[in-house]
Amino acid sequence: ILNTIFDHIADLAVAGIRVQDARLETAFDEELLSGVALHRGVQKFRDRENEKLLIATGTINGKYYDIGKTIQLLLQQAEIPARVVHSDGSLENLELLRANERPTLAIVQYDTALASTWAGEIYGDPELAKALDIPRVKGLRRIATLHEEKVHILVRREFLDNHPRRASFTTQDLKHPTVGILDRYARVCLGPKDSGAQVIAKAILHHHRVRPREEVHLSVPEMVNRIHNGEIDAGFFVSYIPSEVLKTIVNDESIRLLSVDSGKVVGLLGAALRLDTIEDKYRAQHEGEPAIDTVSTHAALVVREDMEDAGVEAITKAILEGEAYLGIKGGGEAMAKELRSLLLHPGAKAAYQKKNLIPRPIPDLDRAMGAWDEVFAVTWRALAILVILVAGYQGFIRFLRDRKSDALSERILAISLEASDPNSVEKLSRIRDEDLLECVVNREWLLGGKLDISRWRYLHELVNDRMKQAKENLTAALADDLRKLAKQKNLTPSERRERLRSLEESAWRYFQKGEMDASHRRLLLEVVEQRLRSDEAQA
């Protein structure tokens, strides 16, 4: 009975969505059962399961889950007992790899796998890395590179109606354009709670300086349903192209896809993520709307390095023999494809070498080189020393540039944007107009003899974004004071007018100091004047 349940849990989930909450790892937890003894048949089942290889995948009937079921079948044919388990995604899978003592394979996003090794540094911001809370897995190794995945950002068209009309919208437009409203940010779904999608969603929003009014974690069908119903405004989904799930549930009349702003996500690009495009496969874009700019990564089958080489080689061999069933474009060659910084497990490497999918090591290299051995060795050492010296010099110059820009970035980010510090704009503008200019004049940021304009532009935009946020925070605080004043019923008309005049003077003072934009001040003054006229009329 239990075998049938866990072999066909995807079919059960069609009948009842809560079946997805069933986890093999917790189904027989005797502490949770409060003293109810397990049937002896259940105990035997659990003992047999603990001897099987675990394959951690993704949501039921998702791409990761389907690949995992195929891998389970291929391993069973090779007489390797295995069990697929569903999960919310990459973060849950990494936690299973970290905590499990039994042999475990996991399908994870490549960027999340690297972040697990590098503590999130690949997302371009140390503070962001701390907030992402990615499980650390020591000695993570790759068995196979799977399919490419792209970030889809879905948005309700109605949310964009208040924006200026244009063909291309970006993640930046998840901020409402109307000045003065306090709920100017979108309500956003980041994907399932323990998925790699929510990690990359947070990183993209962070680099666009977008802080959603509300963040929720939902499955893809539920996310699309809530966008349709107007309960949320946008959602993130990481998938291969085209996603069969999206093809069946996206309604082109109410939902469209958003682009990322390539200038904003420069800090994300590198080892694991690259700029990419999505040609519309979902009928979500109207005629004349351009292709979508996005970022892409890969899915990878990974394992811990402490799993024995012979076992991993047998697993890799079984997968390669059934590669046609996996549907990986490029087959075994694509699976052996190098992903920088995520090394192959030695057992997987041996399997690929036997299939001639990656180069074999040359045996007895010294003997093969013969008389040229000594000459080659001396030349190689000389070249290596030269390369090290050049790289060291370049690294030192880059270190000086990085140290200066990092120090300025830290100073900018250290300035409080709270309304309680009404001098933040003045402090930020001083950094922009004095320190940044000094770096340019002194030619401190050079690249190939020319000014490295990208550093100046990043810091300049960072200052401007934070100045804008500080002004908005101050305006919001004054507007909040105005609302609180309106609710106070125990004030006399003269006291109320005195408070209103005080708010008017504060708005004027902040405007003169540059801490408030003219449009913000004008809006506040209009409301204050309206309240004063109303009070005078009542008096």
C-alpha atoms as one frame of an Amber mdcrd trajectory, in Angstrom:
protein
   0.000   0.000   0.000   2.734   2.467   0.972   4.766   1.665  -2.134   1.713
   2.371  -4.284   1.029   5.665  -2.479   4.548   7.059  -2.843   5.016   5.729
  -6.385   1.785   7.436  -7.525   1.670  10.514  -5.327   1.476  12.732  -8.432
  -1.793  11.023  -9.461  -3.167  11.437  -5.933  -2.319  15.147  -6.010  -4.690
  15.608  -8.952  -7.531  14.501  -6.681  -6.403  16.488  -3.632  -3.905  19.350
  -3.745  -2.994  18.896  -0.034  -1.383  15.559  -0.949   1.631  17.699  -1.893
   2.145  18.333   1.828   2.946  14.633   2.356   6.708  14.186   2.748   8.327
  10.765   2.895  10.889  12.116   5.382   8.214  13.081   7.950   5.373  10.649
   7.188   6.511   8.142   9.832   7.883  10.473  12.491   6.928   8.733  15.725
   7.315  11.919  17.776   4.639  13.632  15.661   2.336  10.625  16.098   2.108
  11.273  19.870   2.641   7.714  21.032   0.631   5.897  18.335   2.787   2.897
  17.398   3.642   2.220  13.761   2.297  -0.961  12.172   5.103  -3.523  11.716
   4.541  -3.399   7.959   5.201   0.357   8.041   8.392  -0.227   9.993   9.618
  -2.709   7.364   8.750  -0.252   4.590  10.639   2.536   6.355  13.701   0.344
   6.890  13.759  -0.646   3.199  13.359   3.005   2.171  16.387   4.025   4.234
  18.508   1.692   2.093  17.388   3.337  -1.163  19.097   6.208  -2.960  17.040
   9.396  -2.442  16.346  11.667  -5.442  15.179  15.149  -4.343  13.314  16.947
  -7.148  10.642  19.687  -7.174   6.906  20.221  -7.093   4.688  17.329  -8.152
   4.303  17.106 -11.945   6.905  19.856 -12.423   9.957  19.496 -14.692  12.340
  18.527 -11.860   9.882  15.888 -10.614   9.391  14.400 -14.099  13.170  14.165
 -14.651  13.577  12.591 -11.220  10.951   9.923 -11.976  12.778   9.066 -15.210
  16.116   8.837 -13.380  14.509   6.563 -10.769  13.295   4.242 -13.547  16.747
   4.184 -15.216  18.439   3.389 -11.900  15.958   0.609 -11.099  16.704  -0.967
 -14.480  20.389  -0.918 -13.459  19.383  -2.591 -10.161  20.076   0.544  -8.111
  17.132   0.974  -5.685  16.005   4.621  -5.654  13.087   6.719  -4.455  11.982
  10.081  -5.873  10.731  12.613  -3.328   8.952  15.829  -4.221   9.914  19.144
  -2.641   9.330  22.876  -2.964  12.567  23.221  -4.927  16.290  23.923  -4.739
  16.523  25.227  -1.154  14.667  22.248   0.303  16.824  19.913  -1.817  20.039
  21.530  -0.566  18.831  21.136   3.012  18.173  17.418   2.338  21.708  17.069
   0.942  23.148  18.870   3.955  21.224  16.996   6.642  20.757  13.504   5.177
  23.097  10.696   6.125  21.694   8.406   3.424  22.981   8.758  -0.193  21.063
  11.574  -1.894  20.904  13.053  -5.379  19.282  16.454  -5.873  18.170  18.593
  -8.810  18.957  22.262  -8.106  19.352  25.562  -9.918  23.006  26.130 -10.785
  23.072  29.635  -9.258  21.588  28.345  -5.974  24.098  25.465  -5.903  27.002
  27.918  -6.274  25.499  30.204  -3.632  25.396  27.211  -1.292  29.156  26.898
  -1.762  30.065  30.599  -1.921  27.606  31.833   0.737  25.547  33.835  -1.759
  28.376  36.042  -3.045  27.346  35.347  -6.641  24.276  37.575  -6.171  26.468
  40.666  -6.059  25.727  42.020  -2.564  26.977  40.708   0.823  23.922  42.073
   2.674  21.586  40.367   0.218  23.514  37.098   0.666  22.753  37.137   4.408
  19.038  37.694   3.806  18.714  34.817   1.305  19.448  32.154   3.966  20.724
  29.459   1.571  21.718  26.113   3.214  25.475  25.541   3.109  26.468  22.162
   1.655  30.109  21.220   2.061  31.676  19.591  -0.989  28.819  19.926  -3.481
  29.614  18.120  -6.738  27.864  17.764 -10.098  26.741  14.559 -11.793  25.040
  16.091 -14.842  24.134  19.423 -16.399  20.437  19.318 -17.269  18.302  21.856
 -19.145  18.651  25.640 -19.372  16.166  27.643 -17.280  14.950  31.226 -17.688
  13.321  33.622 -15.249   9.697  34.440 -16.111   8.190  37.536 -14.445   4.413
  37.593 -14.837   2.413  40.781 -14.202  -1.274  41.672 -14.270  -1.829  44.053
 -17.210  -4.239  46.106 -15.138  -1.401  46.971 -12.717   0.483  48.643 -15.602
  -2.494  50.743 -16.741  -1.385  53.728 -14.633   2.106  53.706 -16.141   2.999
  55.736 -19.249   2.017  53.706 -22.308   4.967  51.937 -23.921   5.698  48.576
 -25.506   8.405  47.425 -23.092   7.981  47.269 -19.313  10.649  46.115 -16.830
  10.829  44.930 -13.246  11.346  48.595 -12.320   7.659  49.110 -13.167   6.626
  47.047 -10.146   6.864  50.464  -8.478   3.659  52.462  -8.929   4.394  55.717
 -10.834   1.931  57.922  -8.901   3.729  60.191  -6.414   2.427  60.307  -2.875
   0.576  57.013  -2.526   1.959  54.779   0.190   1.164  51.425  -1.447   3.181
  52.232  -4.562   4.838  48.799  -4.741   3.307  45.666  -6.220   2.136  42.570
  -4.361   4.514  39.882  -5.626   4.706  36.075  -5.516   8.323  34.904  -5.222
   7.568  31.257  -6.049   7.355  28.325  -3.614   8.935  29.110  -0.225  11.924
  26.767  -0.439  12.534  27.082  -4.175  15.458  28.510  -6.112  12.907  30.762
  -7.841  12.346  32.783  -4.662  16.118  33.271  -4.250  16.622  34.665  -7.734
  13.384  36.699  -7.422  14.693  38.414  -4.276  18.031  39.085  -5.996  16.389
  40.642  -9.078  14.046  42.810  -6.978  16.980  43.908  -4.800  19.062  45.011
  -7.787  16.065  46.919  -9.208  15.572  48.614  -5.794  12.008  47.281  -5.642
  10.577  46.348  -2.245   7.194  44.653  -2.754   4.285  45.851  -0.647   3.506
  42.183   0.009   5.493  38.976  -0.623   3.784  35.589  -0.909   4.986  32.063
  -1.698   2.727  30.020  -3.984   2.787  27.196  -6.526   2.716  28.310 -10.163
  -0.964  27.441 -10.842  -2.066  29.187  -7.632   0.137  32.193  -8.442  -1.404
  32.597 -11.906  -4.901  32.151 -10.484  -4.352  34.901  -7.905  -2.891  37.256
 -10.515  -6.021  36.658 -12.628  -8.227  37.429  -9.613  -6.345  40.619  -8.747
  -5.221  39.281  -5.343  -1.547  39.808  -6.285   0.043  41.885  -9.047   3.057
  39.873 -10.231   4.949  36.623  -9.790   8.299  34.924 -10.523   8.738  31.521
 -12.123  11.997  29.824 -13.211  11.547  27.269 -15.966  12.830  25.739 -19.162
  11.402  27.140 -22.425   8.586  26.704 -23.136   7.008  25.785 -19.808   4.116
  23.403 -20.372   2.547  24.594 -17.105   2.475  28.221 -18.262   1.280  27.309
 -21.743  -1.858  25.751 -20.290  -2.755  28.360 -17.639  -1.621  31.807 -18.831
  -4.430  34.003 -20.180  -3.033  36.496 -22.689  -5.775  39.063 -22.001  -4.950
  39.650 -18.339  -1.274  38.702 -17.918   1.939  39.658 -19.678   5.656  39.078
 -19.103   8.052  41.713 -17.721  11.668  42.257 -18.782  14.585  42.806 -16.442
  16.522  46.076 -16.829  19.909  44.879 -18.090  21.610  47.908 -16.523  20.235
  47.014 -13.098  21.218  43.326 -13.046  24.883  43.726 -14.022  25.865  42.738
 -10.478  24.052  39.398 -10.905  25.772  38.311 -14.097  28.806  36.069 -14.051
  29.537  32.489 -13.121  25.944  31.261 -12.864  23.611  33.779 -14.500  23.620
  35.448 -17.900  21.417  37.832 -19.857  18.946  36.086 -22.149  15.644  36.621
 -23.962  12.253  34.914 -24.047  10.526  34.815 -27.387   6.816  34.605 -26.593
   5.685  30.972 -26.486   2.644  31.556 -24.294   0.490  34.040 -26.270   0.999
  36.403 -23.315   2.385  39.277 -25.408   0.219  41.372 -27.716   1.184  42.170
 -31.274   3.983  44.733 -31.374   5.236  43.984 -27.871   8.955  43.093 -27.973
  10.774  39.965 -26.826  11.408  39.732 -23.096  14.875  40.406 -21.636  15.613
  38.101 -18.729  18.375  36.118 -17.015  18.984  32.400 -17.379  20.741  29.617
 -15.499  20.807  25.794 -15.662  19.361  22.927 -13.689  21.980  20.502 -12.413
  21.946  17.032 -10.838  24.251  17.219  -7.806  25.567  15.063  -4.967  27.924
  15.454  -2.011  31.588  14.661  -2.693  31.701  12.127   0.160  29.478   9.695
  -1.792  31.690   6.826  -2.943  33.158   7.087  -6.454  32.046   3.623  -7.622
  28.435   4.308  -6.655  28.333   7.674  -8.452  29.993   6.148 -11.527  27.312
   3.417 -11.656  24.551   6.036 -11.290  26.037   8.219 -14.035  26.478   5.211
 -16.341  22.811   4.188 -15.872  21.638   7.741 -16.618  23.827   7.974 -19.743
  22.496   4.662 -21.086  18.960   6.033 -20.856  19.760   9.607 -21.910  17.164
   9.484 -24.720  14.381   9.167 -22.130  15.488  12.275 -20.224  14.827  14.607
 -23.136  18.003  16.635 -22.528  18.829  18.568 -25.694  22.299  17.431 -26.786
  22.134  14.194 -24.788  25.252  12.948 -22.998  27.479  15.706 -24.400  25.200
  18.359 -22.919  25.044  16.512 -19.586  28.852  16.467 -19.416  28.949  20.195
 -20.271  31.163  22.121 -17.902  29.538  24.478 -15.422  32.277  26.726 -14.074
  32.975  26.381 -10.352  30.673  23.369  -9.849  33.074  20.455 -10.290  32.157
  16.986 -11.499  32.163  14.237  -8.899  35.162  11.935  -9.616  32.775   8.989
 -10.170  30.729  10.950 -12.730  33.934  12.146 -14.403  35.121   8.543 -14.811
  31.798   7.555 -16.433  31.977  10.457 -18.923  35.601   9.656 -19.782  34.730
   6.025 -20.553  32.075   7.304 -22.985  34.637   9.738 -24.499  32.382  12.676
 -23.586  35.219  14.501 -21.826  39.012  14.131 -22.427  40.813  11.281 -20.670
  43.976  12.005 -18.679  47.133  11.223 -20.701  48.977   8.245 -19.111  52.726
   8.573 -18.429  52.926  12.144 -19.694  56.624  12.459 -18.805  57.601   9.411
 -20.908  55.429  10.545 -23.833  57.195  13.897 -23.971  60.627  12.214 -24.216
  63.581  14.496 -24.728  61.440  17.645 -24.749  60.426  17.102 -21.137  63.086
  19.280 -19.516  62.833  22.084 -22.104  59.060  22.100 -21.795  59.201  22.150
 -17.986  61.607  25.133 -17.889  59.589  27.055 -20.486  56.333  26.295 -18.702
  57.724  27.492 -15.368  58.957  30.734 -16.934  55.588  31.366 -18.572  53.776
  30.515 -15.339  55.921  33.013 -13.386  55.285  35.701 -16.029  51.540  35.052
 -15.950  51.527  35.178 -12.132  53.408  38.505 -12.119  51.091  40.090 -14.711
  47.984  38.716 -12.991  49.303  39.889  -9.621  49.859  43.427 -10.921  46.445
  43.527 -12.552  44.881  42.062  -9.418  46.552  44.732  -7.255  45.254  47.535
  -9.508  41.794  45.963  -9.496  41.994  45.634  -5.694  42.694  49.364  -5.348
  39.762  50.232  -7.626  37.469  47.812  -5.799  38.527  49.043  -2.356  37.745
  52.662  -3.220  34.355  51.904  -4.825  33.437  49.438  -2.046  34.281  52.035
   0.618  32.066  54.618  -1.098  29.292  52.059  -1.526  29.444  51.231   2.206
  29.263  54.938   3.093  26.257  55.419   0.826  24.420  52.373   2.220  25.247
  53.353   5.813  23.277  56.611   5.581  19.861  56.194   7.152  16.855  56.791
   4.894  14.407  57.048   7.791  12.271  60.167   8.162  13.774  60.600  11.635
  17.053  61.650   9.943  15.983  64.581   7.728  19.573  65.306   6.606  20.100
  62.108   4.630  19.676  63.743   1.204  22.248  66.396   2.102  24.744  63.699
   3.160  24.132  61.652  -0.005  24.411  64.659  -2.324  27.737  65.597  -0.679
  29.117  62.138  -1.494  27.840  62.384  -5.071  29.031  65.939  -5.773  32.353
  65.768  -3.917  33.686  62.236  -3.402  32.530  60.696  -6.707  33.756  63.737
  -8.630  37.112  63.571  -6.831  37.568  59.927  -7.918  36.898  60.906 -11.542
  39.223  63.939 -11.449  42.012  61.920  -9.792  41.518  59.113 -12.369  41.170
  56.487  -9.622  38.953  54.185 -11.711  40.911  53.274 -14.832  40.421  50.244
 -17.049  42.779  49.848 -19.987  43.956  53.453 -19.543  40.405  54.840 -19.741
  37.953  55.830 -17.049  35.921  52.826 -15.873  32.591  54.604 -16.253  30.607
  51.575 -15.021  31.817  52.118 -11.417  30.938  55.804 -11.431  27.539  55.082
 -13.017  26.691  52.365 -10.464  27.571  54.566  -7.471  25.888  57.610  -9.017
  22.647  55.640  -9.560  22.903  54.149  -6.067  23.104  57.650  -4.533  20.217
  58.930  -6.657  18.027  55.915  -5.824  18.643  56.330  -2.103  18.041  60.091
  -2.266  14.744  59.415  -3.986  13.818  56.819  -1.340  14.759  59.196   1.497
  12.514  61.911   0.034   9.652  59.461  -0.358  10.075  58.256   3.239  10.019
  61.838   4.554   6.915  62.663   2.512   5.223  59.495   3.737   6.013  60.405
   7.351   4.513  63.893   6.948   1.465  62.414   5.226   1.113  59.980   8.119
   1.257  62.899  10.604  -1.449  64.594   8.578  -3.698  61.527   8.735  -3.161
  61.134  12.487  -4.052  64.809  12.982  -7.280  64.311  11.040  -8.281  61.477
  13.390  -7.709  63.475  16.607 -11.145  64.568  17.813 -10.120  66.271  21.069
  -8.358  69.285  19.476  -9.854  72.762  19.318 -10.030  74.447  15.878  -7.162
  76.777  16.823  -4.970  73.868  17.985  -5.701  71.977  14.794  -4.843  75.032
  12.655  -1.621  75.511  14.618  -0.623  71.889  13.964  -1.452  72.256  10.266
   0.648  75.424  10.051   3.511  73.565  11.735   3.300  70.791   9.100   3.233
  73.433   6.377   6.397  75.050   7.781   8.119  71.638   8.026   7.345  70.864
   4.396   8.712  74.270   3.327  11.865  73.837   5.448  12.574  70.357   4.047
  11.982  71.625   0.508  14.486  74.484   0.987  17.101  72.001   2.278  16.552
  69.724  -0.729  15.142  66.905   1.403  11.795  67.005  -0.412  10.857  67.316
  -4.082   8.692  70.199  -5.267   5.958  67.788  -6.383   5.860  66.135  -2.934
   5.743  69.531  -1.178   3.028  70.831  -3.488   0.873  67.770  -2.858   1.240
  68.082   0.917   0.571  71.820   0.898  -2.562  71.363  -1.192  -3.919  68.903
   1.392  -2.918  71.181   4.295  -4.529  74.240   2.666  -7.672  72.237   1.971
  -7.858  71.184   5.639  -7.245  74.793   6.803 -10.024  76.127   4.582 -12.328
  73.398   5.825 -11.548  74.210   9.479 -12.029  77.956   8.882 -15.362  77.329
   7.174 -16.513  75.202  10.090 -15.324  77.859  12.559
